[in-house]
Amino acid sequence: MSDARPLRLACLVSGGGRSVMNLQDRIERGSLPASIVAVLSTRPDVAANARARARGLPVFEIPPSPRETLDDRVDAALRAAGAELVVLAGYLRLFRVGTWKGRCINIHPALLPRHGGKGLWGHHVHEAVLAAGDRESGCTVHWVDEQYDHGQTILQRRCPVLPADTPESLAARVFAEELEALPEAILRIATRAASPAPTAS
């Protein structure tokens, strides 16, 4: 991994933060050339905040403000942290990509372009996969653009949908693929082996 350039990651979260903990595990093992310079949430009560603090990671909570928009405050926190790559790791808001275009990725628990878009997150995705009768699912890591779950794919990992699957059992199998896909995508970016990032307009 001598050709890999360490990346300063800012992880945006809305839930438990398991994907962030997985990234930190790999960073500490030396298998991912990166550092997490910010874990950012727009709610103070998400479990990811406590988990990140317990691991010594800097947490940015973005409280309501009557003077600035949420997007402006998120952008300011990312700049203050010196982020090089923004990672949407279970972040449920539409991210204003703006100047971060080509420097922001998302992971989605389905094989995009199927089962993506507004309202399709978490168990909603897995319910949609089962309702559609799909025989396989998986996850997609993609560059972020101005639409939900829409940007250029970096990589996908696949897993079978089993006849007896529930949304919960399928979610567990997909998440196992996510644990591999997100670090792999970041490693590709760090080693400049990913598909070229879209350029900012």
ZICORNOR-V554715 format. One line per field, one symbol per residue. phi: phi as a letter, one per 30 degrees, with the letter a starting at -180 (. if undefined). A space follows every 50 residues. Layout:
phi = ???
This chain:
phi = .dddcecdccccbbbdidddddddeddddicbdabccaccbcbdcddedd ddddcicdccccddbdcbdeeddddddddddidcbccdciccdddddhdd dibbbbcbdaceddibjeicbhddddddddddidcbblbbcbddbdbdhb dedcabbcbdccecdcedddeddddedddcddddddddddchcdeedddd d
